[in-house]
Amino acid sequence: DGVRWIIDYKTSSHEGGDREAFIRSEVERYSPQLRAYRQAFECLENRTVRTALYFPLLRLLQVVDVGA
């Protein structure tokens, strides 16, 4: 579809009761890094760039909107 996906794999496991809070915390923690990756690719190519965190141990792909 002409979209560049940047997916940051996170292999940490979560052993707690509040999975949603853990995901929110990880999104907040890694958003600056994803934003930097996005900005770098936007300088190289002229297409839509989307970002996400992937947690294989949780079987979860969390799309992260880091803005333009």
PQR file with spaces between the fields and no chain letter, atoms N, CA, C, O and H, PARSE charges and radii, in Angstrom:
ATOM       1  N    ASP     1       0.811   -1.208    0.000 -0.4000 1.5000
ATOM       2  CA   ASP     1       0.000    0.000    0.000 -0.0000 2.0000
ATOM       3  C    ASP     1       0.850    1.266    0.000  0.5500 1.7000
ATOM       4  O    ASP     1       0.310    2.367    0.108 -0.5500 1.4000
ATOM       5  N    GLY     2       2.157    1.131   -0.118 -0.4000 1.5000
ATOM       6  CA   GLY     2       3.022    2.291   -0.117 -0.0000 2.0000
ATOM       7  C    GLY     2       3.305    2.857    1.261  0.5500 1.7000
ATOM       8  O    GLY     2       3.771    3.991    1.375 -0.5500 1.4000
ATOM       9  H    GLY     2       2.595    0.236   -0.205  0.4000 1.0000
ATOM      10  N    VAL     3       3.036    2.092    2.308 -0.4000 1.5000
ATOM      11  CA   VAL     3       3.263    2.547    3.677 -0.0000 2.0000
ATOM      12  C    VAL     3       4.535    1.892    4.207  0.5500 1.7000
ATOM      13  O    VAL     3       4.720    0.682    4.081 -0.5500 1.4000
ATOM      14  H    VAL     3       2.658    1.171    2.215  0.4000 1.0000
ATOM      15  N    ARG     4       5.405    2.698    4.798 -0.4000 1.5000
ATOM      16  CA   ARG     4       6.598    2.179    5.472 -0.0000 2.0000
ATOM      17  C    ARG     4       6.233    1.933    6.928  0.5500 1.7000
ATOM      18  O    ARG     4       5.843    2.859    7.639 -0.5500 1.4000
ATOM      19  H    ARG     4       5.255    3.681    4.901  0.4000 1.0000
ATOM      20  N    TRP     5       6.358    0.698    7.368 -0.4000 1.5000
ATOM      21  CA   TRP     5       6.115    0.358    8.768 -0.0000 2.0000
ATOM      22  C    TRP     5       7.442    0.237    9.495  0.5500 1.7000
ATOM      23  O    TRP     5       8.365   -0.422    9.015 -0.5500 1.4000
ATOM      24  H    TRP     5       6.675   -0.054    6.791  0.4000 1.0000
ATOM      25  N    ILE     6       7.535    0.871   10.646 -0.4000 1.5000
ATOM      26  CA   ILE     6       8.671    0.710   11.546 -0.0000 2.0000
ATOM      27  C    ILE     6       8.122    0.000   12.772  0.5500 1.7000
ATOM      28  O    ILE     6       7.304    0.548   13.510 -0.5500 1.4000
ATOM      29  H    ILE     6       6.785    1.407   11.036  0.4000 1.0000
ATOM      30  N    ILE     7       8.583   -1.229   12.977 -0.4000 1.5000
ATOM      31  CA   ILE     7       8.077   -2.043   14.080 -0.0000 2.0000
ATOM      32  C    ILE     7       9.236   -2.382   14.998  0.5500 1.7000
ATOM      33  O    ILE     7      10.199   -3.030   14.589 -0.5500 1.4000
ATOM      34  H    ILE     7       9.248   -1.675   12.377  0.4000 1.0000
ATOM      35  N    ASP     8       9.135   -1.942   16.225 -0.4000 1.5000
ATOM      36  CA   ASP     8      10.166   -2.164   17.236 -0.0000 2.0000
ATOM      37  C    ASP     8       9.741   -3.372   18.078  0.5500 1.7000
ATOM      38  O    ASP     8       8.732   -3.328   18.782 -0.5500 1.4000
ATOM      39  H    ASP     8       8.352   -1.415   16.557  0.4000 1.0000
ATOM      40  N    TYR     9      10.522   -4.437   17.994 -0.4000 1.5000
ATOM      41  CA   TYR     9      10.214   -5.670   18.723 -0.0000 2.0000
ATOM      42  C    TYR     9      10.669   -5.527   20.172  0.5500 1.7000
ATOM      43  O    TYR     9      11.798   -5.112   20.436 -0.5500 1.4000
ATOM      44  H    TYR     9      11.342   -4.472   17.423  0.4000 1.0000
ATOM      45  N    LYS    10       9.796   -5.869   21.102 -0.4000 1.5000
ATOM      46  CA   LYS    10      10.104   -5.825   22.527 -0.0000 2.0000
ATOM      47  C    LYS    10       9.904   -7.228   23.104  0.5500 1.7000
ATOM      48  O    LYS    10       8.795   -7.762   23.110 -0.5500 1.4000
ATOM      49  H    LYS    10       8.879   -6.206   20.888  0.4000 1.0000
ATOM      50  N    THR    11      10.992   -7.804   23.582 -0.4000 1.5000
ATOM      51  CA   THR    11      10.924   -9.193   24.063 -0.0000 2.0000
ATOM      52  C    THR    11      10.739   -9.293   25.576  0.5500 1.7000
ATOM      53  O    THR    11      10.789  -10.388   26.137 -0.5500 1.4000
ATOM      54  H    THR    11      11.893   -7.371   23.578  0.4000 1.0000
ATOM      55  N    SER    12      10.529   -8.166   26.232 -0.4000 1.5000
ATOM      56  CA   SER    12      10.291   -8.225   27.672 -0.0000 2.0000
ATOM      57  C    SER    12       8.947   -8.893   27.933  0.5500 1.7000
ATOM      58  O    SER    12       8.000   -8.764   27.157 -0.5500 1.4000
ATOM      59  H    SER    12      10.489   -7.276   25.777  0.4000 1.0000
ATOM      60  N    SER    13       8.897   -9.607   29.049 -0.4000 1.5000
ATOM      61  CA   SER    13       7.635  -10.256   29.410 -0.0000 2.0000
ATOM      62  C    SER    13       6.951   -9.430   30.496  0.5500 1.7000
ATOM      63  O    SER    13       7.593   -8.667   31.218 -0.5500 1.4000
ATOM      64  H    SER    13       9.667   -9.711   29.679  0.4000 1.0000
ATOM      65  N    HIS    14       5.660   -9.597   30.591 -0.4000 1.5000
ATOM      66  CA   HIS    14       4.882   -8.884   31.603 -0.0000 2.0000
ATOM      67  C    HIS    14       4.251   -9.922   32.511  0.5500 1.7000
ATOM      68  O    HIS    14       3.474  -10.771   32.074 -0.5500 1.4000
ATOM      69  H    HIS    14       5.138  -10.217   30.004  0.4000 1.0000
ATOM      70  N    GLU    15       4.604   -9.835   33.783 -0.4000 1.5000
ATOM      71  CA   GLU    15       4.069  -10.787   34.758 -0.0000 2.0000
ATOM      72  C    GLU    15       3.309  -10.034   35.840  0.5500 1.7000
ATOM      73  O    GLU    15       3.656  -10.089   37.020 -0.5500 1.4000
ATOM      74  H    GLU    15       5.235   -9.146   34.139  0.4000 1.0000
ATOM      75  N    GLY    16       2.285   -9.343   35.422 -0.4000 1.5000
ATOM      76  CA   GLY    16       1.487   -8.593   36.377 -0.0000 2.0000
ATOM      77  C    GLY    16       0.031   -8.651   35.995  0.5500 1.7000
ATOM      78  O    GLY    16      -0.345   -9.285   35.009 -0.5500 1.4000
ATOM      79  H    GLY    16       2.004   -9.299   34.463  0.4000 1.0000
ATOM      80  N    GLY    17      -0.776   -7.991   36.776 -0.4000 1.5000
ATOM      81  CA   GLY    17      -2.203   -8.044   36.536 -0.0000 2.0000
ATOM      82  C    GLY    17      -2.724   -7.015   35.553  0.5500 1.7000
ATOM      83  O    GLY    17      -3.752   -7.241   34.916 -0.5500 1.4000
ATOM      84  H    GLY    17      -0.471   -7.477   37.577  0.4000 1.0000
ATOM      85  N    ASP    18      -2.036   -5.883   35.413 -0.4000 1.5000
ATOM      86  CA   ASP    18      -2.571   -4.804   34.598 -0.0000 2.0000
ATOM      87  C    ASP    18      -1.817   -4.702   33.277  0.5500 1.7000
ATOM      88  O    ASP    18      -0.913   -3.879   33.127 -0.5500 1.4000
ATOM      89  H    ASP    18      -1.200   -5.699   35.931  0.4000 1.0000
ATOM      90  N    ARG    19      -2.192   -5.530   32.344 -0.4000 1.5000
ATOM      91  CA   ARG    19      -1.530   -5.589   31.041 -0.0000 2.0000
ATOM      92  C    ARG    19      -1.662   -4.256   30.288  0.5500 1.7000
ATOM      93  O    ARG    19      -0.701   -3.808   29.662 -0.5500 1.4000
ATOM      94  H    ARG    19      -2.926   -6.198   32.467  0.4000 1.0000
ATOM      95  N    GLU    20      -2.825   -3.630   30.341 -0.4000 1.5000
ATOM      96  CA   GLU    20      -3.045   -2.368   29.634 -0.0000 2.0000
ATOM      97  C    GLU    20      -2.134   -1.270   30.162  0.5500 1.7000
ATOM      98  O    GLU    20      -1.614   -0.468   29.387 -0.5500 1.4000
ATOM      99  H    GLU    20      -3.605   -3.994   30.850  0.4000 1.0000
ATOM     100  N    ALA    21      -1.935   -1.228   31.482 -0.4000 1.5000
ATOM     101  CA   ALA    21      -1.033   -0.232   32.075 -0.0000 2.0000
ATOM     102  C    ALA    21       0.402   -0.485   31.621  0.5500 1.7000
ATOM     103  O    ALA    21       1.144    0.461   31.356 -0.5500 1.4000
ATOM     104  H    ALA    21      -2.358   -1.879   32.113  0.4000 1.0000
ATOM     105  N    PHE    22       0.792   -1.742   31.529 -0.4000 1.5000
ATOM     106  CA   PHE    22       2.125   -2.092   31.046 -0.0000 2.0000
ATOM     107  C    PHE    22       2.313   -1.606   29.612  0.5500 1.7000
ATOM     108  O    PHE    22       3.346   -1.020   29.288 -0.5500 1.4000
ATOM     109  H    PHE    22       0.189   -2.510   31.744  0.4000 1.0000
ATOM     110  N    ILE    23       1.331   -1.843   28.757 -0.4000 1.5000
ATOM     111  CA   ILE    23       1.417   -1.428   27.351 -0.0000 2.0000
ATOM     112  C    ILE    23       1.490    0.094   27.269  0.5500 1.7000
ATOM     113  O    ILE    23       2.310    0.629   26.522 -0.5500 1.4000
ATOM     114  H    ILE    23       0.492   -2.319   29.020  0.4000 1.0000
ATOM     115  N    ARG    24       0.657    0.793   28.016 -0.4000 1.5000
ATOM     116  CA   ARG    24       0.694    2.263   28.016 -0.0000 2.0000
ATOM     117  C    ARG    24       2.076    2.773   28.439  0.5500 1.7000
ATOM     118  O    ARG    24       2.609    3.713   27.851 -0.5500 1.4000
ATOM     119  H    ARG    24      -0.009    0.359   28.622  0.4000 1.0000
ATOM     120  N    SER    25       2.633    2.147   29.450 -0.4000 1.5000
ATOM     121  CA   SER    25       3.961    2.537   29.934 -0.0000 2.0000
ATOM     122  C    SER    25       5.030    2.326   28.864  0.5500 1.7000
ATOM     123  O    SER    25       5.904    3.174   28.681 -0.5500 1.4000
ATOM     124  H    SER    25       2.200    1.383   29.927  0.4000 1.0000
ATOM     125  N    GLU    26       4.963    1.206   28.164 -0.4000 1.5000
ATOM     126  CA   GLU    26       5.934    0.919   27.111 -0.0000 2.0000
ATOM     127  C    GLU    26       5.773    1.878   25.932  0.5500 1.7000
ATOM     128  O    GLU    26       6.764    2.316   25.346 -0.5500 1.4000
ATOM     129  H    GLU    26       4.254    0.518   28.313  0.4000 1.0000
ATOM     130  N    VAL    27       4.540    2.201   25.588 -0.4000 1.5000
ATOM     131  CA   VAL    27       4.294    3.165   24.507 -0.0000 2.0000
ATOM     132  C    VAL    27       4.899    4.514   24.886  0.5500 1.7000
ATOM     133  O    VAL    27       5.578    5.140   24.072 -0.5500 1.4000
ATOM     134  H    VAL    27       3.735    1.846   26.064  0.4000 1.0000
ATOM     135  N    GLU    28       4.659    4.957   26.100 -0.4000 1.5000
ATOM     136  CA   GLU    28       5.218    6.234   26.551 -0.0000 2.0000
ATOM     137  C    GLU    28       6.747    6.187   26.555  0.5500 1.7000
ATOM     138  O    GLU    28       7.402    7.146   26.146 -0.5500 1.4000
ATOM     139  H    GLU    28       4.107    4.449   26.761  0.4000 1.0000
ATOM     140  N    ARG    29       7.297    5.097   27.006 -0.4000 1.5000
ATOM     141  CA   ARG    29       8.758    4.944   27.101 -0.0000 2.0000
ATOM     142  C    ARG    29       9.434    4.964   25.732  0.5500 1.7000
ATOM     143  O    ARG    29      10.490    5.577   25.578 -0.5500 1.4000
ATOM     144  H    ARG    29       6.765    4.318   27.337  0.4000 1.0000
ATOM     145  N    TYR    30       8.844    4.307   24.744 -0.4000 1.5000
ATOM     146  CA   TYR    30       9.500    4.141   23.450 -0.0000 2.0000
ATOM     147  C    TYR    30       9.009    5.091   22.362  0.5500 1.7000
ATOM     148  O    TYR    30       9.540    5.061   21.252 -0.5500 1.4000
ATOM     149  H    TYR    30       7.986    3.809   24.870  0.4000 1.0000
ATOM     150  N    SER    31       8.026    5.923   22.638 -0.4000 1.5000
ATOM     151  CA   SER    31       7.544    6.866   21.627 -0.0000 2.0000
ATOM     152  C    SER    31       8.625    7.811   21.107  0.5500 1.7000
ATOM     153  O    SER    31       8.688    8.040   19.899 -0.5500 1.4000
ATOM     154  H    SER    31       7.595    5.948   23.540  0.4000 1.0000
ATOM     155  N    PRO    32       9.482    8.373   21.972 -0.5600 1.5000
ATOM     156  CA   PRO    32      10.539    9.247   21.430  0.2800 2.0000
ATOM     157  C    PRO    32      11.470    8.521   20.451  0.5500 1.7000
ATOM     158  O    PRO    32      11.887    9.094   19.445 -0.5500 1.4000
ATOM     159  N    GLN    33      11.785    7.286   20.746 -0.4000 1.5000
ATOM     160  CA   GLN    33      12.642    6.496   19.858 -0.0000 2.0000
ATOM     161  C    GLN    33      11.930    6.229   18.526  0.5500 1.7000
ATOM     162  O    GLN    33      12.536    6.375   17.465 -0.5500 1.4000
ATOM     163  H    GLN    33      11.446    6.821   21.564  0.4000 1.0000
ATOM     164  N    LEU    34      10.674    5.848   18.573 -0.4000 1.5000
ATOM     165  CA   LEU    34       9.913    5.610   17.350 -0.0000 2.0000
ATOM     166  C    LEU    34       9.767    6.900   16.538  0.5500 1.7000
ATOM     167  O    LEU    34       9.819    6.873   15.309 -0.5500 1.4000
ATOM     168  H    LEU    34      10.181    5.730   19.435  0.4000 1.0000
ATOM     169  N    ARG    35       9.586    8.017   17.226 -0.4000 1.5000
ATOM     170  CA   ARG    35       9.470    9.308   16.544 -0.0000 2.0000
ATOM     171  C    ARG    35      10.762    9.626   15.790  0.5500 1.7000
ATOM     172  O    ARG    35      10.717   10.110   14.659 -0.5500 1.4000
ATOM     173  H    ARG    35       9.543    8.039   18.225  0.4000 1.0000
ATOM     174  N    ALA    36      11.900    9.358   16.406 -0.4000 1.5000
ATOM     175  CA   ALA    36      13.190    9.609   15.747 -0.0000 2.0000
ATOM     176  C    ALA    36      13.344    8.721   14.516  0.5500 1.7000
ATOM     177  O    ALA    36      13.802    9.184   13.471 -0.5500 1.4000
ATOM     178  H    ALA    36      11.937    8.965   17.325  0.4000 1.0000
ATOM     179  N    TYR    37      12.968    7.455   14.632 -0.4000 1.5000
ATOM     180  CA   TYR    37      13.022    6.557   13.464 -0.0000 2.0000
ATOM     181  C    TYR    37      12.127    7.087   12.345  0.5500 1.7000
ATOM     182  O    TYR    37      12.518    7.118   11.178 -0.5500 1.4000
ATOM     183  H    TYR    37      12.597    7.079   15.481  0.4000 1.0000
ATOM     184  N    ARG    38      10.934    7.496   12.721 -0.4000 1.5000
ATOM     185  CA   ARG    38       9.987    7.998   11.718 -0.0000 2.0000
ATOM     186  C    ARG    38      10.552    9.221   11.003  0.5500 1.7000
ATOM     187  O    ARG    38      10.502    9.304    9.776 -0.5500 1.4000
ATOM     188  H    ARG    38      10.616    7.471   13.669  0.4000 1.0000
ATOM     189  N    GLN    39      11.083   10.159   11.758 -0.4000 1.5000
ATOM     190  CA   GLN    39      11.641   11.373   11.162 -0.0000 2.0000
ATOM     191  C    GLN    39      12.793   11.050   10.221  0.5500 1.7000
ATOM     192  O    GLN    39      12.937   11.677    9.172 -0.5500 1.4000
ATOM     193  H    GLN    39      11.124   10.092   12.755  0.4000 1.0000
ATOM     194  N    ALA    40      13.607   10.081   10.590 -0.4000 1.5000
ATOM     195  CA   ALA    40      14.724    9.689    9.723 -0.0000 2.0000
ATOM     196  C    ALA    40      14.213    9.140    8.393  0.5500 1.7000
ATOM     197  O    ALA    40      14.731    9.501    7.336 -0.5500 1.4000
ATOM     198  H    ALA    40      13.491    9.572   11.442  0.4000 1.0000
ATOM     199  N    PHE    41      13.215    8.283    8.436 -0.4000 1.5000
ATOM     200  CA   PHE    41      12.680    7.720    7.190 -0.0000 2.0000
ATOM     201  C    PHE    41      11.945    8.759    6.365  0.5500 1.7000
ATOM     202  O    PHE    41      11.965    8.701    5.135 -0.5500 1.4000
ATOM     203  H    PHE    41      12.794    7.990    9.295  0.4000 1.0000
ATOM     204  N    GLU    42      11.297    9.710    7.023 -0.4000 1.5000
ATOM     205  CA   GLU    42      10.604   10.760    6.276 -0.0000 2.0000
ATOM     206  C    GLU    42      11.600   11.637    5.502  0.5500 1.7000
ATOM     207  O    GLU    42      11.246   12.226    4.481 -0.5500 1.4000
ATOM     208  H    GLU    42      11.281    9.757    8.022  0.4000 1.0000
ATOM     209  N    CYS    43      12.827   11.720    5.986 -0.4000 1.5000
ATOM     210  CA   CYS    43      13.866   12.462    5.257 -0.0000 2.0000
ATOM     211  C    CYS    43      14.362   11.679    4.044  0.5500 1.7000
ATOM     212  O    CYS    43      14.866   12.273    3.091 -0.5500 1.4000
ATOM     213  H    CYS    43      13.114   11.241    6.816  0.4000 1.0000
ATOM     214  N    LEU    44      14.227   10.379    4.067 -0.4000 1.5000
ATOM     215  CA   LEU    44      14.748    9.521    3.006 -0.0000 2.0000
ATOM     216  C    LEU    44      13.737    9.207    1.915  0.5500 1.7000
ATOM     217  O    LEU    44      14.115    9.014    0.760 -0.5500 1.4000
ATOM     218  H    LEU    44      13.818    9.896    4.841  0.4000 1.0000
ATOM     219  N    GLU    45      12.460    9.152    2.264 -0.4000 1.5000
ATOM     220  CA   GLU    45      11.440    8.719    1.313 -0.0000 2.0000
ATOM     221  C    GLU    45      10.200    9.602    1.424  0.5500 1.7000
ATOM     222  O    GLU    45       9.959   10.268    2.431 -0.5500 1.4000
ATOM     223  H    GLU    45      12.153    9.308    3.203  0.4000 1.0000
ATOM     224  N    ASN    46       9.448    9.575    0.371 -0.4000 1.5000
ATOM     225  CA   ASN    46       8.215   10.352    0.341 -0.0000 2.0000
ATOM     226  C    ASN    46       7.024    9.390    0.354  0.5500 1.7000
ATOM     227  O    ASN    46       6.356    9.194   -0.660 -0.5500 1.4000
ATOM     228  H    ASN    46       9.644    9.035   -0.447  0.4000 1.0000
ATOM     229  N    ARG    47       6.776    8.802    1.514 -0.4000 1.5000
ATOM     230  CA   ARG    47       5.597    7.952    1.673 -0.0000 2.0000
ATOM     231  C    ARG    47       5.179    7.944    3.142  0.5500 1.7000
ATOM     232  O    ARG    47       5.929    8.381    4.015 -0.5500 1.4000
ATOM     233  H    ARG    47       7.319    8.962    2.338  0.4000 1.0000
ATOM     234  N    THR    48       4.017    7.461    3.394 -0.4000 1.5000
ATOM     235  CA   THR    48       3.479    7.408    4.747 -0.0000 2.0000
ATOM     236  C    THR    48       4.321    6.477    5.600  0.5500 1.7000
ATOM     237  O    THR    48       4.702    5.390    5.166 -0.5500 1.4000
ATOM     238  H    THR    48       3.407    7.105    2.685  0.4000 1.0000
ATOM     239  N    VAL    49       4.611    6.918    6.830 -0.4000 1.5000
ATOM     240  CA   VAL    49       5.381    6.105    7.777 -0.0000 2.0000
ATOM     241  C    VAL    49       4.502    5.859    8.995  0.5500 1.7000
ATOM     242  O    VAL    49       3.970    6.800    9.583 -0.5500 1.4000
ATOM     243  H    VAL    49       4.302    7.801    7.183  0.4000 1.0000
ATOM     244  N    ARG    50       4.350    4.603    9.370 -0.4000 1.5000
ATOM     245  CA   ARG    50       3.584    4.210   10.565 -0.0000 2.0000
ATOM     246  C    ARG    50       4.523    3.494   11.515  0.5500 1.7000
ATOM     247  O    ARG    50       5.498    2.881   11.081 -0.5500 1.4000
ATOM     248  H    ARG    50       4.782    3.838    8.892  0.4000 1.0000
ATOM     249  N    THR    51       4.242    3.566   12.796 -0.4000 1.5000
ATOM     250  CA   THR    51       5.099    2.951   13.806 -0.0000 2.0000
ATOM     251  C    THR    51       4.280    2.064   14.740  0.5500 1.7000
ATOM     252  O    THR    51       3.086    2.275   14.954 -0.5500 1.4000
ATOM     253  H    THR    51       3.450    4.065   13.148  0.4000 1.0000
ATOM     254  N    ALA    52       4.970    1.063   15.286 -0.4000 1.5000
ATOM     255  CA   ALA    52       4.309    0.136   16.210 -0.0000 2.0000
ATOM     256  C    ALA    52       5.336   -0.531   17.102  0.5500 1.7000
ATOM     257  O    ALA    52       6.523   -0.591   16.779 -0.5500 1.4000
ATOM     258  H    ALA    52       5.940    0.891   15.112  0.4000 1.0000
ATOM     259  N    LEU    53       4.863   -1.023   18.217 -0.4000 1.5000
ATOM     260  CA   LEU    53       5.648   -1.892   19.092 -0.0000 2.0000
ATOM     261  C    LEU    53       5.066   -3.294   18.967  0.5500 1.7000
ATOM     262  O    LEU    53       3.848   -3.474   18.959 -0.5500 1.4000
ATOM     263  H    LEU    53       3.899   -0.974   18.480  0.4000 1.0000
ATOM     264  N    TYR    54       5.950   -4.286   18.868 -0.4000 1.5000
ATOM     265  CA   TYR    54       5.486   -5.667   18.787 -0.0000 2.0000
ATOM     266  C    TYR    54       6.020   -6.434   19.985  0.5500 1.7000
ATOM     267  O    TYR    54       7.222   -6.444   20.251 -0.5500 1.4000
ATOM     268  H    TYR    54       6.939   -4.140   18.875  0.4000 1.0000
ATOM     269  N    PHE    55       5.111   -7.071   20.698 -0.4000 1.5000
ATOM     270  CA   PHE    55       5.439   -7.868   21.875 -0.0000 2.0000
ATOM     271  C    PHE    55       5.164   -9.332   21.560  0.5500 1.7000
ATOM     272  O    PHE    55       4.050   -9.806   21.782 -0.5500 1.4000
ATOM     273  H    PHE    55       4.135   -7.063   20.482  0.4000 1.0000
ATOM     274  N    PRO    56       6.163  -10.064   21.043 -0.5600 1.5000
ATOM     275  CA   PRO    56       5.912  -11.446   20.629  0.2800 2.0000
ATOM     276  C    PRO    56       5.467  -12.357   21.776  0.5500 1.7000
ATOM     277  O    PRO    56       4.672  -13.271   21.562 -0.5500 1.4000
ATOM     278  N    LEU    57       5.969  -12.118   22.982 -0.4000 1.5000
ATOM     279  CA   LEU    57       5.568  -12.965   24.108 -0.0000 2.0000
ATOM     280  C    LEU    57       4.116  -12.724   24.512  0.5500 1.7000
ATOM     281  O    LEU    57       3.473  -13.597   25.095 -0.5500 1.4000
ATOM     282  H    LEU    57       6.615  -11.375   23.155  0.4000 1.0000
ATOM     283  N    LEU    58       3.607  -11.535   24.196 -0.4000 1.5000
ATOM     284  CA   LEU    58       2.204  -11.218   24.479 -0.0000 2.0000
ATOM     285  C    LEU    58       1.317  -11.400   23.259  0.5500 1.7000
ATOM     286  O    LEU    58       0.094  -11.283   23.338 -0.5500 1.4000
ATOM     287  H    LEU    58       4.130  -10.827   23.722  0.4000 1.0000
ATOM     288  N    ARG    59       1.962  -11.693   22.114 -0.4000 1.5000
ATOM     289  CA   ARG    59       1.243  -11.809   20.835 -0.0000 2.0000
ATOM     290  C    ARG    59       0.424  -10.553   20.560  0.5500 1.7000
ATOM     291  O    ARG    59      -0.772  -10.609   20.275 -0.5500 1.4000
ATOM     292  H    ARG    59       2.955  -11.788   22.050  0.4000 1.0000
ATOM     293  N    LEU    60       1.124   -9.404   20.658 -0.4000 1.5000
ATOM     294  CA   LEU    60       0.442   -8.119   20.533 -0.0000 2.0000
ATOM     295  C    LEU    60       1.252   -7.173   19.650  0.5500 1.7000
ATOM     296  O    LEU    60       2.448   -6.978   19.866 -0.5500 1.4000
ATOM     297  H    LEU    60       2.095   -9.359   20.890  0.4000 1.0000
ATOM     298  N    LEU    61       0.593   -6.595   18.661 -0.4000 1.5000
ATOM     299  CA   LEU    61       1.142   -5.506   17.870 -0.0000 2.0000
ATOM     300  C    LEU    61       0.400   -4.244   18.283  0.5500 1.7000
ATOM     301  O    LEU    61      -0.805   -4.123   18.062 -0.5500 1.4000
ATOM     302  H    LEU    61      -0.379   -6.754   18.485  0.4000 1.0000
ATOM     303  N    GLN    62       1.120   -3.308   18.882 -0.4000 1.5000
ATOM     304  CA   GLN    62       0.511   -2.062   19.361 -0.0000 2.0000
ATOM     305  C    GLN    62       0.937   -0.927   18.440  0.5500 1.7000
ATOM     306  O    GLN    62       2.095   -0.511   18.451 -0.5500 1.4000
ATOM     307  H    GLN    62       2.098   -3.405   19.062  0.4000 1.0000
ATOM     308  N    VAL    63      -0.011   -0.427   17.638 -0.4000 1.5000
ATOM     309  CA   VAL    63       0.277    0.711   16.777 -0.0000 2.0000
ATOM     310  C    VAL    63       0.489    1.928   17.662  0.5500 1.7000
ATOM     311  O    VAL    63      -0.268    2.166   18.603 -0.5500 1.4000
ATOM     312  H    VAL    63      -0.952   -0.766   17.629  0.4000 1.0000
ATOM     313  N    VAL    64       1.540    2.704   17.346 -0.4000 1.5000
ATOM     314  CA   VAL    64       1.889    3.887   18.136 -0.0000 2.0000
ATOM     315  C    VAL    64       1.878    5.089   17.192  0.5500 1.7000
ATOM     316  O    VAL    64       2.665    5.148   16.247 -0.5500 1.4000
ATOM     317  H    VAL    64       2.155    2.511   16.582  0.4000 1.0000
ATOM     318  N    ASP    65       1.000    6.028   17.446 -0.4000 1.5000
ATOM     319  CA   ASP    65       0.925    7.243   16.639 -0.0000 2.0000
ATOM     320  C    ASP    65       1.835    8.285   17.273  0.5500 1.7000
ATOM     321  O    ASP    65       1.500    8.870   18.303 -0.5500 1.4000
ATOM     322  H    ASP    65       0.361    5.979   18.213  0.4000 1.0000
ATOM     323  N    VAL    66       2.995    8.514   16.647 -0.4000 1.5000
ATOM     324  CA   VAL    66       3.955    9.474   17.182 -0.0000 2.0000
ATOM     325  C    VAL    66       3.839   10.831   16.509  0.5500 1.7000
ATOM     326  O    VAL    66       4.679   11.703   16.729 -0.5500 1.4000
ATOM     327  H    VAL    66       3.267    8.038   15.811  0.4000 1.0000
ATOM     328  N    GLY    67       2.816   11.021   15.699 -0.4000 1.5000
ATOM     329  CA   GLY    67       2.601   12.311   15.049 -0.0000 2.0000
ATOM     330  C    GLY    67       3.585   12.558   13.928  0.5500 1.7000
ATOM     331  O    GLY    67       4.486   11.758   13.677 -0.5500 1.4000
ATOM     332  H    GLY    67       2.133   10.313   15.520  0.4000 1.0000
ATOM     333  N    ALA    68       3.392   13.681   13.261 -0.4000 1.5000
ATOM     334  CA   ALA    68       4.256   14.021   12.130 -0.0000 2.0000
ATOM     335  C    ALA    68       5.482   14.775   12.588  0.5500 1.7000
ATOM     336  O    ALA    68       6.323   15.143   11.768 -0.5500 1.4000
ATOM     337  H    ALA    68       2.660   14.330   13.466  0.4000 1.0000
